[in-house]
Amino acid sequence: MKKSTGSIDKEVGSRVRMRRVSIGMSQEKLGDMLGLTFQQVQKYEKGMNRISVARLVEIAKILSVDIHFFFNGIKSAKSEPGFAEEGAPPYVSDMMSTPEGLQLVRTFTSIKSPKVRKSIVQLVAALGSQEDEERSS
């Protein structure tokens, strides 16, 4: 009997994808480094196949993140001990699952000037408010 994957498998896979894309690594390259096909990497990232702990440790090393990166903020369905109670808002993973969102984050984090970063945040907030006003009119 095959065990099915769950929401935690999908979330962990999504975080693997988010990190891989944010550093500009292809599925093929990650697969090669793991000794897997890119199709297997796709299945991990979509949550179709579970990632073993040993494999996740290997992935964390390749992607240069701490193993906690994949679990921070995940809530268990039963609020089991060991999982954080507070997770990231859904809009964070929604944004990070789009090519534009990843590009925006990657580019934004490369800006060193706090003044420029603050100006960009103000610009985006103003554009968002303007769009909200246009929708409600």
N, CA, C and O atoms as a GROMACS GRO file, in nm:
protein
  548
    1MET      N    1   0.085  -0.119   0.000
    1MET     CA    2   0.000   0.000   0.000
    1MET      C    3   0.089   0.125   0.000
    1MET      O    4   0.173   0.142   0.088
    2LYS      N    5   0.069   0.210  -0.098
    2LYS     CA    6   0.149   0.332  -0.112
    2LYS      C    7   0.094   0.441  -0.021
    2LYS      O    8  -0.026   0.467  -0.017
    3LYS      N    9   0.185   0.504   0.053
    3LYS     CA   10   0.145   0.616   0.138
    3LYS      C   11   0.131   0.741   0.053
    3LYS      O   12   0.213   0.768  -0.035
    4SER      N   13   0.027   0.816   0.080
    4SER     CA   14   0.009   0.940   0.004
    4SER      C   15   0.083   1.054   0.074
    4SER      O   16   0.115   1.046   0.192
    5THR      N   17   0.109   1.158  -0.002
    5THR     CA   18   0.174   1.273   0.055
    5THR      C   19   0.069   1.368   0.111
    5THR      O   20  -0.049   1.357   0.078
    6GLY      N   21   0.113   1.459   0.195
    6GLY     CA   22   0.019   1.552   0.257
    6GLY      C   23   0.059   1.696   0.238
    6GLY      O   24   0.149   1.727   0.159
    7SER      N   25  -0.007   1.783   0.309
    7SER     CA   26   0.016   1.927   0.294
    7SER      C   27   0.157   1.967   0.337
    7SER      O   28   0.215   2.061   0.282
    8ILE      N   29   0.212   1.898   0.435
    8ILE     CA   30   0.348   1.930   0.479
    8ILE      C   31   0.448   1.893   0.370
    8ILE      O   32   0.544   1.967   0.346
    9ASP      N   33   0.426   1.780   0.302
    9ASP     CA   34   0.513   1.741   0.191
    9ASP      C   35   0.509   1.846   0.080
    9ASP      O   36   0.612   1.880   0.020
   10LYS      N   37   0.390   1.897   0.054
   10LYS     CA   38   0.375   2.000  -0.050
   10LYS      C   39   0.444   2.130  -0.008
   10LYS      O   40   0.509   2.194  -0.090
   11GLU      N   41   0.431   2.167   0.118
   11GLU     CA   42   0.494   2.290   0.167
   11GLU      C   43   0.646   2.279   0.165
   11GLU      O   44   0.714   2.373   0.123
   12VAL      N   45   0.699   2.166   0.209
   12VAL     CA   46   0.844   2.146   0.208
   12VAL      C   47   0.894   2.150   0.063
   12VAL      O   48   0.994   2.215   0.033
   13GLY      N   49   0.824   2.081  -0.027
   13GLY     CA   50   0.861   2.083  -0.169
   13GLY      C   51   0.857   2.223  -0.227
   13GLY      O   52   0.943   2.261  -0.306
   14SER      N   53   0.756   2.299  -0.188
   14SER     CA   54   0.743   2.436  -0.235
   14SER      C   55   0.861   2.521  -0.189
   14SER      O   56   0.910   2.606  -0.263
   15ARG      N   57   0.906   2.497  -0.068
   15ARG     CA   58   1.021   2.572  -0.015
   15ARG      C   59   1.151   2.531  -0.084
   15ARG      O   60   1.240   2.613  -0.104
   16VAL      N   61   1.161   2.403  -0.121
   16VAL     CA   62   1.278   2.359  -0.200
   16VAL      C   63   1.278   2.436  -0.331
   16VAL      O   64   1.382   2.490  -0.372
   17ARG      N   65   1.164   2.441  -0.398
   17ARG     CA   66   1.153   2.511  -0.526
   17ARG      C   67   1.185   2.659  -0.509
   17ARG      O   68   1.262   2.716  -0.587
   18MET      N   69   1.125   2.721  -0.408
   18MET     CA   70   1.145   2.864  -0.385
   18MET      C   71   1.293   2.895  -0.368
   18MET      O   72   1.344   2.990  -0.429
   19ARG      N   73   1.363   2.817  -0.288
   19ARG     CA   74   1.505   2.842  -0.265
   19ARG      C   75   1.587   2.814  -0.391
   19ARG      O   76   1.676   2.891  -0.426
   20ARG      N   77   1.556   2.704  -0.459
   20ARG     CA   78   1.629   2.668  -0.580
   20ARG      C   79   1.618   2.779  -0.684
   20ARG      O   80   1.718   2.820  -0.742
   21VAL      N   81   1.496   2.827  -0.707
   21VAL     CA   82   1.474   2.932  -0.806
   21VAL      C   83   1.538   3.063  -0.761
   21VAL      O   84   1.594   3.136  -0.843
   22SER      N   85   1.531   3.093  -0.632
   22SER     CA   86   1.586   3.220  -0.584
   22SER      C   87   1.737   3.228  -0.600
   22SER      O   88   1.792   3.338  -0.607
   23ILE      N   89   1.805   3.113  -0.604
   23ILE     CA   90   1.951   3.117  -0.626
   23ILE      C   91   1.985   3.089  -0.773
   23ILE      O   92   2.103   3.080  -0.809
   24GLY      N   93   1.882   3.076  -0.857
   24GLY     CA   94   1.905   3.060  -1.000
   24GLY      C   95   1.951   2.921  -1.042
   24GLY      O   96   2.021   2.908  -1.142
   25MET      N   97   1.913   2.819  -0.967
   25MET     CA   98   1.953   2.682  -0.999
   25MET      C   99   1.839   2.610  -1.071
   25MET      O  100   1.723   2.624  -1.033
   26SER      N  101   1.872   2.534  -1.173
   26SER     CA  102   1.770   2.459  -1.247
   26SER      C  103   1.739   2.327  -1.175
   26SER      O  104   1.817   2.280  -1.092
   27GLN      N  105   1.625   2.270  -1.208
   27GLN     CA  106   1.590   2.138  -1.154
   27GLN      C  107   1.691   2.034  -1.200
   27GLN      O  108   1.726   1.943  -1.124
   28GLU      N  109   1.738   2.048  -1.322
   28GLU     CA  110   1.836   1.953  -1.376
   28GLU      C  111   1.966   1.958  -1.295
   28GLU      O  112   2.023   1.854  -1.262
   29LYS      N  113   2.012   2.078  -1.264
   29LYS     CA  114   2.137   2.095  -1.187
   29LYS      C  115   2.121   2.036  -1.047
   29LYS      O  116   2.210   1.965  -1.000
   30LEU      N  117   2.009   2.064  -0.981
   30LEU     CA  118   1.986   2.008  -0.848
   30LEU      C  119   1.979   1.856  -0.856
   30LEU      O  120   2.036   1.786  -0.773
   31GLY      N  121   1.909   1.806  -0.957
   31GLY     CA  122   1.900   1.662  -0.976
   31GLY      C  123   2.037   1.599  -0.996
   31GLY      O  124   2.067   1.496  -0.936
   32ASP      N  125   2.120   1.660  -1.080
   32ASP     CA  126   2.255   1.609  -1.103
   32ASP      C  127   2.335   1.603  -0.973
   32ASP      O  128   2.404   1.505  -0.946
   33MET      N  129   2.324   1.708  -0.893
   33MET     CA  130   2.399   1.713  -0.767
   33MET      C  131   2.350   1.609  -0.666
   33MET      O  132   2.424   1.566  -0.578
   34LEU      N  133   2.222   1.570  -0.680
   34LEU     CA  134   2.164   1.469  -0.591
   34LEU      C  135   2.172   1.328  -0.650
   34LEU      O  136   2.142   1.230  -0.581
   35GLY      N  137   2.212   1.318  -0.777
   35GLY     CA  138   2.213   1.189  -0.844
   35GLY      C  139   2.074   1.143  -0.883
   35GLY      O  140   2.044   1.024  -0.885
   36LEU      N  141   1.988   1.241  -0.915
   36LEU     CA  142   1.849   1.215  -0.953
   36LEU      C  143   1.818   1.278  -1.088
   36LEU      O  144   1.896   1.358  -1.140
   37THR      N  145   1.704   1.241  -1.143
   37THR     CA  146   1.658   1.307  -1.265
   37THR      C  147   1.586   1.436  -1.226
   37THR      O  148   1.544   1.454  -1.112
   38PHE      N  149   1.574   1.527  -1.323
   38PHE     CA  150   1.499   1.650  -1.293
   38PHE      C  151   1.352   1.618  -1.268
   38PHE      O  152   1.285   1.693  -1.198
   39GLN      N  153   1.302   1.508  -1.324
   39GLN     CA  154   1.163   1.470  -1.300
   39GLN      C  155   1.140   1.435  -1.152
   39GLN      O  156   1.035   1.467  -1.096
   40GLN      N  157   1.239   1.370  -1.091
   40GLN     CA  158   1.226   1.339  -0.948
   40GLN      C  159   1.227   1.467  -0.866
   40GLN      O  160   1.152   1.479  -0.769
   41VAL      N  161   1.311   1.562  -0.904
   41VAL     CA  162   1.313   1.691  -0.835
   41VAL      C  163   1.176   1.759  -0.849
   41VAL      O  164   1.125   1.816  -0.753
   42GLN      N  165   1.117   1.752  -0.969
   42GLN     CA  166   0.983   1.808  -0.990
   42GLN      C  167   0.883   1.745  -0.895
   42GLN      O  168   0.802   1.814  -0.834
   43LYS      N  169   0.888   1.613  -0.882
   43LYS     CA  170   0.794   1.543  -0.794
   43LYS      C  171   0.813   1.585  -0.650
   43LYS      O  172   0.715   1.600  -0.577
   44TYR      N  173   0.937   1.603  -0.606
   44TYR     CA  174   0.963   1.653  -0.471
   44TYR      C  175   0.902   1.791  -0.453
   44TYR      O  176   0.834   1.818  -0.355
   45GLU      N  177   0.929   1.879  -0.550
   45GLU     CA  178   0.884   2.018  -0.538
   45GLU      C  179   0.732   2.032  -0.541
   45GLU      O  180   0.678   2.124  -0.479
   46LYS      N  181   0.664   1.945  -0.611
   46LYS     CA  182   0.518   1.949  -0.617
   46LYS      C  183   0.455   1.875  -0.500
   46LYS      O  184   0.333   1.880  -0.483
   47GLY      N  185   0.536   1.807  -0.419
   47GLY     CA  186   0.482   1.732  -0.306
   47GLY      C  187   0.422   1.599  -0.347
   47GLY      O  188   0.349   1.538  -0.270
   48MET      N  189   0.452   1.554  -0.468
   48MET     CA  190   0.399   1.426  -0.515
   48MET      C  191   0.475   1.309  -0.451
   48MET      O  192   0.418   1.203  -0.426
   49ASN      N  193   0.604   1.330  -0.426
   49ASN     CA  194   0.687   1.230  -0.357
   49ASN      C  195   0.742   1.292  -0.230
   49ASN      O  196   0.782   1.409  -0.229
   50ARG      N  197   0.745   1.214  -0.124
   50ARG     CA  198   0.803   1.261   0.001
   50ARG      C  199   0.954   1.266  -0.008
   50ARG      O  200   1.017   1.186  -0.076
   51ILE      N  201   1.011   1.362   0.063
   51ILE     CA  202   1.156   1.376   0.068
   51ILE      C  203   1.202   1.317   0.202
   51ILE      O  204   1.157   1.360   0.308
   52SER      N  205   1.291   1.219   0.196
   52SER     CA  206   1.342   1.161   0.321
   52SER      C  207   1.426   1.265   0.395
   52SER      O  208   1.471   1.363   0.336
   53VAL      N  209   1.445   1.243   0.522
   53VAL     CA  210   1.523   1.336   0.603
   53VAL      C  211   1.666   1.344   0.550
   53VAL      O  212   1.722   1.453   0.538
   54ALA      N  213   1.725   1.229   0.518
   54ALA     CA  214   1.863   1.228   0.467
   54ALA      C  215   1.872   1.308   0.337
   54ALA      O  216   1.966   1.385   0.318
   55ARG      N  217   1.775   1.291   0.249
   55ARG     CA  218   1.775   1.363   0.121
   55ARG      C  219   1.754   1.513   0.145
   55ARG      O  220   1.815   1.595   0.077
   56LEU      N  221   1.668   1.548   0.241
   56LEU     CA  222   1.642   1.688   0.270
   56LEU      C  223   1.768   1.756   0.327
   56LEU      O  224   1.794   1.872   0.296
   57VAL      N  225   1.843   1.685   0.408
   57VAL     CA  226   1.969   1.739   0.461
   57VAL      C  227   2.065   1.766   0.344
   57VAL      O  228   2.132   1.868   0.341
   58GLU      N  229   2.070   1.673   0.250
   58GLU     CA  230   2.154   1.688   0.132
   58GLU      C  231   2.109   1.809   0.049
   58GLU      O  232   2.193   1.887   0.004
   59ILE      N  233   1.980   1.824   0.030
   59ILE     CA  234   1.925   1.937  -0.044
   59ILE      C  235   1.958   2.068   0.026
   59ILE      O  236   1.996   2.166  -0.038
   60ALA      N  237   1.944   2.071   0.158
   60ALA     CA  238   1.975   2.192   0.235
   60ALA      C  239   2.120   2.234   0.215
   60ALA      O  240   2.149   2.353   0.200
   61LYS      N  241   2.211   2.138   0.216
   61LYS     CA  242   2.353   2.170   0.195
   61LYS      C  243   2.375   2.228   0.056
   61LYS      O  244   2.446   2.327   0.040
   62ILE      N  245   2.315   2.164  -0.045
   62ILE     CA  246   2.331   2.211  -0.183
   62ILE      C  247   2.274   2.351  -0.201
   62ILE      O  248   2.332   2.434  -0.271
   63LEU      N  249   2.159   2.378  -0.138
   63LEU     CA  250   2.093   2.507  -0.152
   63LEU      C  251   2.143   2.611  -0.051
   63LEU      O  252   2.094   2.724  -0.047
   64SER      N  253   2.240   2.571   0.030
   64SER     CA  254   2.303   2.661   0.129
   64SER      C  255   2.204   2.722   0.226
   64SER      O  256   2.206   2.842   0.252
   65VAL      N  257   2.116   2.637   0.281
   65VAL     CA  258   2.024   2.681   0.385
   65VAL      C  259   2.030   2.582   0.501
   65VAL      O  260   2.070   2.467   0.484
   66ASP      N  261   1.990   2.629   0.617
   66ASP     CA  262   1.977   2.543   0.733
   66ASP      C  263   1.854   2.455   0.713
   66ASP      O  264   1.757   2.498   0.650
   67ILE      N  265   1.855   2.336   0.764
   67ILE     CA  266   1.743   2.242   0.749
   67ILE      C  267   1.612   2.302   0.800
   67ILE      O  268   1.505   2.268   0.750
   68HIS      N  269   1.621   2.391   0.898
   68HIS     CA  270   1.500   2.454   0.953
   68HIS      C  271   1.428   2.541   0.852
   68HIS      O  272   1.308   2.567   0.867
   69PHE      N  273   1.498   2.585   0.749
   69PHE     CA  274   1.438   2.667   0.643
   69PHE      C  275   1.313   2.599   0.586
   69PHE      O  276   1.216   2.666   0.552
   70PHE      N  277   1.317   2.467   0.575
   70PHE     CA  278   1.207   2.394   0.513
   70PHE      C  279   1.088   2.374   0.605
   70PHE      O  280   0.979   2.339   0.559
   71PHE      N  281   1.106   2.394   0.735
   71PHE     CA  282   1.000   2.367   0.831
   71PHE      C  283   0.953   2.489   0.909
   71PHE      O  284   0.845   2.484   0.970
   72ASN      N  285   1.029   2.596   0.910
   72ASN     CA  286   0.996   2.712   0.991
   72ASN      C  287   0.857   2.765   0.960
   72ASN      O  288   0.829   2.804   0.847
   73GLY      N  289   0.771   2.765   1.061
   73GLY     CA  290   0.637   2.819   1.046
   73GLY      C  291   0.532   2.721   1.002
   73GLY      O  292   0.414   2.756   0.996
   74ILE      N  293   0.571   2.597   0.970
   74ILE     CA  294   0.472   2.499   0.927
   74ILE      C  295   0.391   2.453   1.047
   74ILE      O  296   0.446   2.421   1.152
   75LYS      N  297   0.260   2.452   1.029
   75LYS     CA  298   0.172   2.402   1.135
   75LYS      C  299   0.127   2.262   1.098
   75LYS      O  300   0.087   2.236   0.984
   76SER      N  301   0.133   2.173   1.194
   76SER     CA  302   0.083   2.038   1.174
   76SER      C  303  -0.068   2.042   1.181
   76SER      O  304  -0.126   2.127   1.248
   77ALA      N  305  -0.132   1.950   1.112
   77ALA     CA  306  -0.279   1.944   1.114
   77ALA      C  307  -0.332   1.926   1.255
   77ALA      O  308  -0.439   1.977   1.287
   78LYS      N  309  -0.258   1.855   1.338
   78LYS     CA  310  -0.302   1.829   1.476
   78LYS      C  311  -0.226   1.914   1.577
   78LYS      O  312  -0.234   1.889   1.697
   79SER      N  313  -0.153   2.016   1.529
   79SER     CA  314  -0.070   2.100   1.616
   79SER      C  315   0.020   2.015   1.704
   79SER      O  316   0.027   2.034   1.825
   80GLU      N  317   0.089   1.921   1.640
   80GLU     CA  318   0.180   1.834   1.713
   80GLU      C  319   0.299   1.913   1.761
   80GLU      O  320   0.337   2.012   1.699
   81PRO      N  321   0.360   1.871   1.872
   81PRO     CA  322   0.479   1.940   1.920
   81PRO      C  323   0.588   1.938   1.814
   81PRO      O  324   0.600   1.842   1.737
   82GLY      N  325   0.667   2.043   1.812
   82GLY     CA  326   0.776   2.048   1.717
   82GLY      C  327   0.747   2.135   1.596
   82GLY      O  328   0.839   2.168   1.520
   83PHE      N  329   0.624   2.172   1.577
   83PHE     CA  330   0.590   2.260   1.466
   83PHE      C  331   0.544   2.394   1.522
   83PHE      O  332   0.475   2.400   1.623
   84ALA      N  333   0.584   2.500   1.453
   84ALA     CA  334   0.551   2.634   1.500
   84ALA      C  335   0.401   2.659   1.491
   84ALA      O  336   0.334   2.608   1.402
   85GLU      N  337   0.353   2.736   1.583
   85GLU     CA  338   0.211   2.770   1.583
   85GLU      C  339   0.179   2.881   1.484
   85GLU      O  340   0.069   2.885   1.427
   86GLU      N  341   0.273   2.970   1.463
   86GLU     CA  342   0.250   3.082   1.373
   86GLU      C  343   0.325   3.058   1.242
   86GLU      O  344   0.446   3.037   1.244
   87GLY      N  345   0.255   3.060   1.131
   87GLY     CA  346   0.317   3.042   1.001
   87GLY      C  347   0.317   3.172   0.922
   87GLY      O  348   0.256   3.271   0.963
   88ALA      N  349   0.385   3.169   0.810
   88ALA     CA  350   0.385   3.285   0.722
   88ALA      C  351   0.246   3.299   0.662
   88ALA      O  352   0.180   3.198   0.636
   89PRO      N  353   0.202   3.421   0.638
   89PRO     CA  354   0.071   3.440   0.576
   89PRO      C  355   0.068   3.373   0.438
   89PRO      O  356   0.172   3.363   0.373
   90PRO      N  357  -0.048   3.327   0.394
   90PRO     CA  358  -0.058   3.257   0.266
   90PRO      C  359  -0.007   3.339   0.147
   90PRO      O  360   0.042   3.282   0.050
   91TYR      N  361  -0.019   3.474   0.154
   91TYR     CA  362   0.024   3.554   0.041
   91TYR      C  363   0.174   3.545   0.016
   91TYR      O  364   0.220   3.570  -0.095
   92VAL      N  365   0.251   3.509   0.119
   92VAL     CA  366   0.396   3.496   0.101
   92VAL      C  367   0.426   3.379   0.008
   92VAL      O  368   0.500   3.395  -0.089
   93SER      N  369   0.371   3.262   0.037
   93SER     CA  370   0.398   3.148  -0.051
   93SER      C  371   0.331   3.167  -0.186
   93SER      O  372   0.383   3.119  -0.287
   94ASP      N  373   0.216   3.237  -0.191
   94ASP     CA  374   0.152   3.265  -0.320
   94ASP      C  375   0.245   3.350  -0.408
   94ASP      O  376   0.263   3.322  -0.526
   95MET      N  377   0.302   3.453  -0.348
   95MET     CA  378   0.391   3.541  -0.423
   95MET      C  379   0.518   3.466  -0.465
   95MET      O  380   0.564   3.481  -0.578
   96MET      N  381   0.574   3.388  -0.374
   96MET     CA  382   0.699   3.319  -0.403
   96MET      C  383   0.682   3.204  -0.501
   96MET      O  384   0.780   3.150  -0.551
   97SER      N  385   0.559   3.167  -0.530
   97SER     CA  386   0.537   3.060  -0.627
   97SER      C  387   0.523   3.114  -0.769
   97SER      O  388   0.504   3.037  -0.863
   98THR      N  389   0.532   3.247  -0.785
   98THR     CA  390   0.524   3.306  -0.920
   98THR      C  391   0.663   3.350  -0.964
   98THR      O  392   0.745   3.390  -0.882
   99PRO      N  393   0.690   3.343  -1.094
   99PRO     CA  394   0.821   3.390  -1.143
   99PRO      C  395   0.844   3.538  -1.112
   99PRO      O  396   0.956   3.577  -1.080
  100GLU      N  397   0.738   3.620  -1.121
  100GLU     CA  398   0.752   3.763  -1.093
  100GLU      C  399   0.785   3.788  -0.946
  100GLU      O  400   0.868   3.873  -0.914
  101GLY      N  401   0.720   3.714  -0.858
  101GLY     CA  402   0.747   3.730  -0.715
  101GLY      C  403   0.889   3.693  -0.679
  101GLY      O  404   0.955   3.763  -0.602
  102LEU      N  405   0.937   3.583  -0.735
  102LEU     CA  406   1.075   3.541  -0.710
  102LEU      C  407   1.174   3.643  -0.766
  102LEU      O  408   1.274   3.675  -0.702
  103GLN      N  409   1.145   3.693  -0.885
  103GLN     CA  410   1.234   3.792  -0.945
  103GLN      C  411   1.235   3.920  -0.862
  103GLN      O  412   1.340   3.981  -0.841
  104LEU      N  413   1.118   3.961  -0.814
  104LEU     CA  414   1.108   4.081  -0.732
  104LEU      C  415   1.190   4.065  -0.603
  104LEU      O  416   1.266   4.155  -0.567
  105VAL      N  417   1.174   3.953  -0.536
  105VAL     CA  418   1.248   3.931  -0.411
  105VAL      C  419   1.398   3.924  -0.437
  105VAL      O  420   1.477   3.986  -0.365
  106ARG      N  421   1.437   3.849  -0.540
  106ARG     CA  422   1.579   3.836  -0.573
  106ARG      C  423   1.641   3.972  -0.602
  106ARG      O  424   1.749   4.004  -0.553
  107THR      N  425   1.572   4.053  -0.681
  107THR     CA  426   1.623   4.184  -0.718
  107THR      C  427   1.622   4.279  -0.598
  107THR      O  428   1.718   4.351  -0.574
  108PHE      N  429   1.512   4.278  -0.524
  108PHE     CA  430   1.499   4.367  -0.408
  108PHE      C  431   1.610   4.341  -0.306
  108PHE      O  432   1.667   4.435  -0.251
  109THR      N  433   1.639   4.214  -0.280
  109THR     CA  434   1.741   4.183  -0.179
  109THR      C  435   1.881   4.219  -0.224
  109THR      O  436   1.973   4.227  -0.143
  110SER      N  437   1.899   4.241  -0.355
  110SER     CA  438   2.032   4.281  -0.403
  110SER      C  439   2.055   4.432  -0.386
  110SER      O  440   2.168   4.479  -0.400
  111ILE      N  441   1.950   4.507  -0.355
  111ILE     CA  442   1.963   4.652  -0.335
  111ILE      C  443   2.018   4.676  -0.194
  111ILE      O  444   1.956   4.636  -0.095
  112LYS      N  445   2.131   4.741  -0.187
  112LYS     CA  446   2.199   4.761  -0.057
  112LYS      C  447   2.153   4.887   0.017
  112LYS      O  448   2.160   4.892   0.140
  113SER      N  449   2.107   4.987  -0.055
  113SER     CA  450   2.070   5.114   0.008
  113SER      C  451   1.935   5.104   0.079
  113SER      O  452   1.834   5.079   0.015
  114PRO      N  453   1.933   5.124   0.212
  114PRO     CA  454   1.807   5.121   0.285
  114PRO      C  455   1.709   5.228   0.236
  114PRO      O  456   1.588   5.207   0.237
  115LYS      N  457   1.762   5.342   0.193
  115LYS     CA  458   1.678   5.451   0.145
  115LYS      C  459   1.607   5.411   0.016
  115LYS      O  460   1.488   5.438  -0.001
  116VAL      N  461   1.679   5.347  -0.074
  116VAL     CA  462   1.620   5.302  -0.200
  116VAL      C  463   1.517   5.193  -0.174
  116VAL      O  464   1.409   5.193  -0.233
  117ARG      N  465   1.550   5.100  -0.085
  117ARG     CA  466   1.456   4.992  -0.051
  117ARG      C  467   1.327   5.049   0.007
  117ARG      O  468   1.217   5.005  -0.029
  118LYS      N  469   1.341   5.147   0.096
  118LYS     CA  470   1.223   5.209   0.156
  118LYS      C  471   1.138   5.278   0.049
  118LYS      O  472   1.016   5.271   0.052
  119SER      N  473   1.203   5.345  -0.045
  119SER     CA  474   1.132   5.412  -0.154
  119SER      C  475   1.055   5.311  -0.239
  119SER      O  476   0.942   5.338  -0.281
  120ILE      N  477   1.115   5.196  -0.263
  120ILE     CA  478   1.048   5.092  -0.343
  120ILE      C  479   0.925   5.040  -0.269
  120ILE      O  480   0.820   5.021  -0.330
  121VAL      N  481   0.938   5.017  -0.140
  121VAL     CA  482   0.824   4.970  -0.060
  121VAL      C  483   0.712   5.073  -0.064
  121VAL      O  484   0.595   5.037  -0.080
  122GLN      N  485   0.746   5.202  -0.050
  122GLN     CA  486   0.646   5.309  -0.056
  122GLN      C  487   0.578   5.313  -0.193
  122GLN      O  488   0.457   5.333  -0.202
  123LEU      N  489   0.656   5.294  -0.300
  123LEU     CA  490   0.601   5.293  -0.436
  123LEU      C  491   0.503   5.177  -0.453
  123LEU      O  492   0.393   5.196  -0.505
  124VAL      N  493   0.542   5.059  -0.410
  124VAL     CA  494   0.455   4.942  -0.424
  124VAL      C  495   0.328   4.959  -0.340
  124VAL      O  496   0.219   4.922  -0.384
  125ALA      N  497   0.341   5.015  -0.220
  125ALA     CA  498   0.224   5.039  -0.135
  125ALA      C  499   0.129   5.138  -0.203
  125ALA      O  500   0.008   5.119  -0.201
  126ALA      N  501   0.184   5.243  -0.262
  126ALA     CA  502   0.101   5.342  -0.330
  126ALA      C  503   0.031   5.280  -0.450
  126ALA      O  504  -0.087   5.307  -0.473
  127LEU      N  505   0.101   5.198  -0.527
  127LEU     CA  506   0.039   5.131  -0.643
  127LEU      C  507  -0.070   5.035  -0.598
  127LEU      O  508  -0.175   5.026  -0.662
  128GLY      N  509  -0.046   4.964  -0.488
  128GLY     CA  510  -0.148   4.873  -0.435
  128GLY      C  511  -0.271   4.947  -0.388
  128GLY      O  512  -0.384   4.903  -0.412
  129SER      N  513  -0.252   5.061  -0.320
  129SER     CA  514  -0.365   5.142  -0.273
  129SER      C  515  -0.444   5.198  -0.390
  129SER      O  516  -0.567   5.199  -0.388
  130GLN      N  517  -0.373   5.243  -0.493
  130GLN     CA  518  -0.439   5.297  -0.612
  130GLN      C  519  -0.523   5.190  -0.680
  130GLN      O  520  -0.634   5.218  -0.724
  131GLU      N  521  -0.470   5.068  -0.689
  131GLU     CA  522  -0.544   4.959  -0.750
  131GLU      C  523  -0.668   4.924  -0.668
  131GLU      O  524  -0.773   4.897  -0.724
  132ASP      N  525  -0.655   4.925  -0.534
  132ASP     CA  526  -0.768   4.899  -0.446
  132ASP      C  527  -0.879   5.003  -0.467
  132ASP      O  528  -0.997   4.969  -0.474
  133GLU      N  529  -0.838   5.130  -0.477
  133GLU     CA  530  -0.935   5.238  -0.497
  133GLU      C  531  -1.008   5.224  -0.630
  133GLU      O  532  -1.128   5.245  -0.638
  134GLU      N  533  -0.933   5.186  -0.736
  134GLU     CA  534  -0.994   5.170  -0.868
  134GLU      C  535  -1.092   5.054  -0.868
  134GLU      O  536  -1.196   5.062  -0.935
  135ARG      N  537  -1.064   4.947  -0.796
  135ARG     CA  538  -1.154   4.833  -0.789
  135ARG      C  539  -1.281   4.866  -0.714
  135ARG      O  540  -1.389   4.819  -0.749
  136SER      N  541  -1.270   4.949  -0.609
  136SER     CA  542  -1.388   4.980  -0.529
  136SER      C  543  -1.474   5.092  -0.591
  136SER      O  544  -1.586   5.117  -0.544
  137SER      N  545  -1.423   5.157  -0.694
  137SER     CA  546  -1.501   5.264  -0.760
  137SER      C  547  -1.602   5.209  -0.855
  137SER      O  548  -1.675   5.285  -0.919
   0.00000   0.00000   0.00000
